[in-house]
Amino acid sequence: MQAIVVTPVKDALEATLETVQAISDAKGVYDYWVFNDYSTDQTKAALETASKAKGFKLIHLEDVTSNPSPNYKTVLQLSQKSALEAGLPLIVVESDVKINPDTLESLVNFSNENPNVGLVGAITQDAEGKVNFPYLKFKQLKSKDPAKTTRSLSFCCTLISKNFLKKYDFTDLDNSKDWYDTHISQKSISLGFDNYILPDLPVWHRPHGSRPWKQLKYKNPILYYFRKWFLGKDKI
């Protein structure tokens, strides 16, 4: 076993099933968990069918917590516990990401070769192979070599190292937040770890495909920011 791999899911069934298939086809041996975060009954049933066919572990978060979606903190806490018990790194692959066959193995190999790694992320691209959100900030990198960075990594497709998991307890994550990639990126650096982005390890990312309601940011920004600021949604 090389890593614990987890995918949080909130509907977006077609993209989710592509993510699941790509992880099932990945080189290497992984313990794969899918966390269904209060999706529709249709998505729930499809995931149960896929779990039987592909052999991944399916957790319905409605059986774990009464907190409404998003439940990223719960996903991270359960995943950290499993990774620490297994003595393995944790890889988050979100359900709007399609990896390549060598993606997971490359992340694990890089982590093994660089023991001070905290987080290491595969760079995101669109269907045409152009760097896209959330890694547009790395678009100007001239080299394909691994790039150490103090900028935040996203959890699109990111490995969290065993050593970092041992040092930072995810039960300390802020309950008032919805998303934790920025905080965990910063925490890794503050604890003395190095974070990297891998420009030569692309994955296909469909921005916000895992949380379709976040498309409001582009389709109706006034409504999106009303929800964010006045209703306390999408807290980073």
C-alpha positions in Angstrom: 0.0 0.0 0.0 1.4 3.4 -1.1 -1.1 5.9 0.2 -4.6 6.6 1.4 -6.4 8.4 -1.4 -9.7 10.3 -0.7 -12.3 12.0 -2.8 -15.0 14.2 -1.3 -18.2 14.2 -3.4 -21.1 16.5 -3.6 -23.2 15.4 -6.6 -21.6 16.3 -10.0 -22.0 12.6 -10.7 -20.6 12.4 -14.2 -17.3 14.1 -13.3 -17.1 12.1 -10.1 -17.4 8.8 -11.9 -14.6 9.9 -14.2 -12.4 10.7 -11.2 -13.2 7.4 -9.6 -12.4 5.5 -12.8 -9.1 7.3 -13.2 -8.0 6.5 -9.7 -9.0 2.9 -10.2 -6.8 2.8 -13.2 -3.8 4.4 -11.5 -0.5 2.7 -11.2 0.3 1.4 -7.7 -1.6 0.1 -4.7 -3.8 2.5 -2.7 -6.5 2.5 -0.1 -9.3 4.5 -1.8 -12.1 6.3 0.1 -15.0 8.3 -1.3 -16.8 10.6 1.1 -20.4 11.4 0.0 -21.3 14.7 1.5 -25.1 14.8 1.5 -25.5 14.3 -2.2 -28.8 13.5 -3.9 -30.3 10.0 -3.7 -29.4 9.4 -7.3 -25.7 10.2 -6.7 -25.8 8.1 -3.5 -27.1 5.1 -5.4 -24.7 5.5 -8.2 -21.7 5.7 -5.8 -22.9 2.5 -4.0 -23.0 0.7 -7.4 -19.5 2.1 -8.3 -18.1 1.1 -4.9 -19.1 -2.5 -5.4 -17.7 -2.5 -9.0 -14.4 -0.7 -8.2 -13.8 -1.8 -4.6 -13.4 1.6 -3.0 -14.6 2.4 0.5 -17.7 4.6 0.5 -18.6 6.8 3.5 -21.9 8.6 3.6 -21.3 11.6 5.8 -24.9 11.7 6.8 -24.1 8.6 8.8 -21.2 10.3 10.5 -22.3 13.9 11.1 -25.6 15.9 11.2 -23.7 19.0 10.1 -24.9 20.2 6.7 -22.6 20.1 3.7 -19.8 21.1 3.2 -18.1 18.8 5.6 -14.4 19.1 4.5 -13.2 19.2 8.1 -14.8 15.8 8.9 -13.4 14.3 5.7 -9.9 15.6 6.6 -10.1 14.3 10.2 -11.3 10.8 9.2 -8.7 10.7 6.5 -5.9 11.7 8.8 -6.9 9.1 11.3 -6.8 6.4 8.6 -3.5 7.6 7.2 -1.8 7.7 10.6 -3.1 4.2 11.5 -1.8 2.8 8.3 1.5 4.8 8.4 0.8 6.2 4.9 0.7 9.6 3.3 -2.7 11.1 2.4 -3.6 12.1 -1.2 -6.7 14.2 -1.8 -8.1 14.0 -5.3 -11.2 16.2 -5.7 -14.2 15.1 -7.8 -13.6 17.7 -10.5 -10.1 16.3 -11.2 -9.1 13.5 -13.6 -5.6 12.1 -12.9 -3.3 10.3 -15.2 -2.1 6.7 -14.6 1.2 7.9 -13.1 -0.1 10.8 -11.0 -0.4 9.1 -7.7 2.8 7.1 -7.9 4.7 10.3 -8.9 3.4 12.2 -5.9 4.3 9.3 -3.5 7.8 8.9 -5.1 8.5 12.6 -4.8 7.4 12.6 -1.1 9.6 9.6 -0.4 12.6 11.3 -2.1 12.1 14.6 -0.2 11.6 13.8 3.5 10.9 17.4 4.4 7.9 17.7 2.2 4.7 18.9 3.9 2.4 19.2 0.8 3.1 18.5 -2.8 0.5 19.2 -5.6 0.0 18.2 -9.2 -0.5 21.2 -11.4 -4.0 21.7 -12.8 -4.7 22.2 -16.5 -7.8 22.5 -18.7 -8.8 20.1 -21.5 -6.4 21.9 -23.9 -3.4 21.4 -21.6 -3.2 25.0 -20.3 -2.6 25.7 -16.7 -5.9 26.8 -15.1 -7.5 27.7 -11.7 -6.4 27.4 -9.0 -2.8 27.3 -10.2 -2.8 30.3 -12.6 -0.4 31.8 -10.1 2.2 29.2 -11.3 1.5 29.7 -15.0 4.7 31.7 -15.5 7.0 29.0 -14.2 9.7 28.7 -16.8 11.1 25.3 -15.6 9.3 22.0 -15.4 11.4 21.2 -12.3 9.6 20.8 -8.9 9.0 24.3 -7.5 9.2 24.9 -3.8 6.5 27.5 -2.9 5.2 29.5 0.0 2.0 30.2 -1.9 -1.1 28.1 -1.0 -1.7 24.8 -2.6 -5.2 23.6 -3.4 -6.5 20.1 -2.5 -7.3 19.5 -6.2 -4.7 16.7 -6.3 -2.3 17.0 -3.4 -0.3 14.7 -1.2 0.0 15.5 2.5 3.1 13.8 3.9 3.2 11.3 6.8 5.5 13.6 8.8 3.2 16.6 8.5 0.2 14.4 9.4 2.1 13.4 12.6 2.8 17.0 13.5 -0.5 18.7 13.0 -3.8 17.4 14.3 -6.7 18.2 12.1 -9.1 18.2 15.1 -7.6 21.7 15.6 -9.1 23.0 12.3 -11.3 26.0 12.7 -15.0 25.1 12.9 -16.0 28.4 11.4 -14.4 27.6 8.0 -15.6 25.5 5.1 -12.3 25.0 3.3 -8.8 24.4 4.7 -6.3 24.2 1.9 -4.9 27.7 2.5 -4.7 27.1 6.2 -3.0 23.7 6.0 -0.6 25.0 3.3 0.4 27.8 5.7 0.6 25.5 8.7 2.9 23.2 6.8 5.4 26.0 6.3 5.1 27.3 9.8 6.0 23.9 11.1 9.2 23.9 9.0 8.1 21.7 6.1 8.5 22.5 2.4 5.6 22.7 0.0 6.0 22.0 -3.7 4.1 22.2 -7.0 5.0 19.8 -9.8 4.8 21.6 -13.2 5.6 18.4 -15.0 2.7 16.5 -13.4 -0.5 17.8 -14.8 -4.1 16.8 -14.0 -7.3 17.8 -15.8 -9.3 20.1 -13.6 -12.8 21.3 -14.2 -13.0 24.3 -11.8 -15.7 24.0 -9.1 -17.1 20.9 -10.8 -17.1 19.2 -7.4 -19.3 21.9 -6.0 -21.5 23.2 -8.9 -23.1 25.9 -6.8 -19.7 27.7 -6.6 -20.1 28.4 -10.4 -22.2 31.4 -9.1 -18.9 33.2 -8.6 -18.7 33.5 -12.4 -22.4 33.3 -13.5 -23.9 35.5 -10.8 -21.1 37.1 -8.7 -23.5 39.4 -6.9 -25.5 36.5 -5.6 -22.3 34.5 -4.9 -20.8 37.3 -2.7 -24.1 37.9 -1.0 -24.1 34.2 0.1 -20.5 34.4 1.0 -20.6 37.6 3.1 -24.1 37.7 4.5 -25.1 34.0 4.7 -21.6 32.8 5.8 -21.1 30.4 2.8 -17.8 29.3 1.3 -15.6 30.4 4.2 -11.9 30.0 3.6 
